[in-house]
Amino acid sequence: MEKNAMVLVDGEPVTEEMVAFELKRLIGFYSQHLPEGQLESQMDTLRRKAVDQAIGSKLLFREAERRNIEVPAEDIERSVMGMARQLGGMDKLRAQLKRQGLTESAFREQIRRGRRVDLLVAEVTGSVAEPTEEECREYFEAHEDEYQKAERVLAQHILITPKDSTPEAKAAARAKLEEIRDRVKNGTDFGDEATAHSDCPSGKNGGSLGWFSRGMMVPAFENAAFGMSVGDVSDIVETQFGYHLIYKTDHEAPSAATFADAADSIRDLLIHSRRGEALSQFVDGLKKKAKIEVCK
């Protein structure tokens, strides 16, 4: 399917906004499971999948309306109040709606239509059986290597970013970090120095980066952090972000996961997969009844 092709479902368009929404959701999901380079290479496939999911979403909205599924008033009110809390109150919510060209009644109607689909999906997938422990164990044994606990590091860092790309600015940033390193080596608290001087947002938390595994940081930073001993302060590390000082506080070697470690995750994965299959079969049935056209 061409990128800019118009898709019609019974004469009604599947808009670019709908496709973009589905694509964003897919990218968010797959970015947690695929390396960045591999994700980029899959963009054409993901877009086609996004178009297909947008068609499915449109059909689900229409089916929910056809069935006239009743949405409890308290569900709508709960959603409105939740959004208001996130924005800081009803006045701010109304201001946000005004900027978007929406009335409060139109906003509530959007929520109602969305909840109708949620209730339809719950009805379609409600009879899906929970996986048994034996099924979960079988899955674990077939995918045991995927559940190995990766090697990871716990560290703090201080980032000094040059003011510009001139040699003078770079030299000044490096000199500032060298002074910080000298103070830390002489007993100054690393976290205090990070809070006072780091240009990274982590500085407000003493430079803490939490636990990270390989592939989560840029190569130069990662190589330094994994190559250090616990308790050491690094030499100055240069990356595209500037100059870093790393304090390594802990290190965990890779280890095999047990079934107990993975059981909850596998159960969630299997039930999610089964519900997805049930919903896909239902949507396929709706597609067979609809006229779907691709107009170039």
Secondary structure, DSSP 8 states (H G I E B T S, - for coil): --TT-EEEETTEEE-HHHHHHHHHHHHHHHTTTS-HHHHHHTHHHHHHHHHHHHHHHHHHHHHHHHHT----HHHHHHHHHHHHHHHTSHHHHHHHHHHTT--HHHHHHHHHHHHHHHHHHHHHHTT-----HHHHHHHHHHSGGGG-B--EEEEEEEEE--SSSSHHHHHHHHHHHHHHHHHHHTT--HHHHHHHH--SGGGGGTTEEEEEETTSS-HHHHHHHHHS-TT-B---EEETTEEEEEEEEEEE--B---HHHHHHHHHHHHHHHHHHHHHHHHHHHHHHHS-EEEE-
